[in-house]
Amino acid sequence: MVITQGQYTAEEFIQKKIELLKDEVEPFFAVDLEDVCNKHIRWITSMPRVKPHYAVKCNDDVNVIKLLAYLGAGFDCASKGEMKKVMDLGVSADRIIYANPCKQSSYIRYAEECGVETMTFDNEQELLKIKQIYPSAKLVLRLVTDDSNAVCRFSMKFGADMKTACRLIEKAKDIDMEIVGVSFHCGSGQMTSKAFVDAIQNARTIMNYGNKLGFTMNLLDIGGGYPGNTGTEDYFAEIAAAVNQAIDNHFPDDGSVRIIAEPGRYYVASAYSLATNVIASRDMIDNETGDEKYMYYINDGVYGSFNCVLYDHYVPEPCLLAKNESNEKFTSSIWGPTCDGLDCIQTSIKMPKLVIGDWILWKNMGAYTISAAVQFNGLPYGKPIYFMSKQFWDTIKEAYQPPRRKSQYDAQLMRLNSTDCSNEIEDDMLPWILEDPIEETPVGDHHDDDDNDNDETQEESESDGASSQMSNGPTGQREYKQPDTDAYDPKMYQDLPVPLEVKDLFKYIDKYQPRDIVLETKLKPFIPEYVPAIGDIDAFLKVPRPDGKVDNLGLIVLDEPSSKQSDPHVLSLKMRYTSKQSISSTLPTNIRTVANADKNPKAIDEWITNISKLQKAKTTDTVQYRKPMPNIDDLMQEWPTQFEDLLKETSVPSADIDTDLTTYTDIACALLDIPVYESRIQSLHALFSLYLGFKNSEHFKAMMDVSAPSFRRGGNNTEADHMIID
């Protein structure tokens, strides 16, 4: 915030700011808060019966919201984020209307939690949704309007016609929902006052119908759409006169109906002026006329502050800050800094020739600009810088009583509660946290000391060749403090033989204010050494034995802080099974016994369950052949027909053949296509695996049951586990 000593126009302030920027060329807004205050004064004097509720969606700048809250305005919020932003500044819920006919369910719950009761609707589904979520809400029925002459039309999306409005009132009566009033919006940038007059008349008709059905219709919201650009003051006066006349005709001033409005662009449009810098240019020749034409690229565009070109149908007019000696103008176009071809601000305009580094001023840039801006391509958009003359702010402070401090506010509440006169609290008493809505930070030569009696003041005096500093003591008495003798004294260096430009730097030494930088300290948790354990993780740190002996907790002694302890016998069996070495010498074998087993069936069931889990956890033994061996499934396939016929004529050698065991093994493996190597162990393993495959195969069992010619089962019990090959 910049508090200036005198009156400055936005152009003068921007010129001064540019002089201080030096090499910095980022875009910035000059925000004239005097203009916002003047707009508020004009509103309450032009339409005294209509209380403004600022439309936050138009420009959600927190400093503008803070100032309007200080001035006593209400707020039109359309989402949870807008309600939170306003209420975080201390604005009470009764100064907010949730003016969005189509609301997200979670946002309705948030409004209920925050105490925002008043909200709009325009259809039956919305009515039923609010009934389910927030049945005690105070509803405002939004009507459709004739917004054909508006810049941005809303009736194509929102609002109920007269017939539908009557039906919605009847439905609200049936489901016991409270409708307190009617609202409408004649469109943003409405160009005729007749739209407001007709809408007010329709609102009176619907409110009469609601009163007839038993509702207390005590709120009229006449919406937004009021002009705010420089030069539209006469048109606003025309609308205000028409609105006042319509209100007096249909809503007599008897206190039965509270009237509000939702101005947005009216407050902020002319208060914001944008300064942009020419960062690049292109010289071109018109192919048809042969004239020179130019393309200029500036450091803000339609993705940033100029999004109003796309969304608000606004045509901004550039104003050159640098004086141009030539009056010649050329056909030019102005483009934003992004890589998108859509980023065009002016397609064709006559203007003097510019050079890189020139500044361009854009006025009336406060409405629907920064509220929808994004940093596409990582490029910044205009940053607001606020300014106001001290004389004007002092006048505003006198006209609008500043809010009480918290102690005074609490004291008044205690007094009123003790006398049971809570209705004596002023409706416009502002929250104490808004006591200082403006931070006075002087810039450049426009410095003005704060004349608050509670602030510290400094005086210099000469006494015995030394200077002293006077300030307020802890008890409020004036006391003197001896300054630091090692402090910088400019008199000691004023005669140094240095160039003038170096000597000019000395003045910044006094202006330097050191900053206390608090280094952030991050706590790192203590990570103990890894201790192997079984079961749940022990969240407690292990306390060592007081005698210093090592207890090997978790290594030799099982550390299992679990409510369901492991069975040591089952654990021993599991360790024996998983160990590849003999551990019988280190772990004694204990056979678990259960005393009074007939009275403790639970222990037996638990043992059976544990052993069953242990058996299921065992993996199947596998053999890794060192030499290539065929797959058992391949060996079980049928022999060729010629070999089958040969077996019918020639029998397979029996065990009575006169040969040694090794040769007989080779013959048997050869007949079954099992390769034989120097060691027959792997071949025999494959042979017996093939035997088990035949034995367990349901197909071959069926063949043996019908006495297949080549195979038959043994007939006695002793040969039940054998397969005899004839």
Order of alpha helices (4+ residues) and beta strands (2+ residues): beta-alpha-beta-alpha-beta-alpha-beta-alpha-beta-alpha-beta-alpha-beta-alpha-beta-alpha-beta-alpha-beta-alpha-beta-beta-alpha-beta-beta-beta-beta-beta-alpha-alpha-beta-beta-beta-alpha-alpha-alpha-alpha-alpha-alpha-alpha-alpha-alpha-beta-beta
